[in-house]
């Protein structure tokens, strides 16, 4: 990768870069590509994958909750004439 490649990428991305920014991006890209080369050198031919795939099932449990009007009214902080009072929203 060279400075011309960085300029082409900047043009495709519609970025205006200063010379210093181009050089910094070139340095960063060289670091990234060096890391990728390092990863490519890893020998994985003799490595066998060690994983097991299985489904984990659980039984559904029915949980009974009391959603009656009386239960809700008891938990609500303020009510009047059978209605629940809430704060005014503007």
Phi, psi and omega in degrees: 000140179224182184297328178296321177297319179296318179297320178296317178297319179296322178294317178297325180273001180058044178250138173258116184241144174282170180298320179296319179295320178298317180294322178294318178296319178300317178297315179297316181296321178297322176296318180294314181294326175297320178294320178297318178298321178297319179293321180297334182282349181292130180275114181243005184298320184269004180270125178261139180294134181242085179212157176228136180251126177208153178272139177250115182249146173228153178283138176286138178246133177272121180253119181275123176238147182269108178247037179284162180299318181297320179296319180291317180298323180295327183275342184279140186290330186214135177213160180208130178052040178082002178251150177271131181265134178236164179291149179290132179246126181267000000 
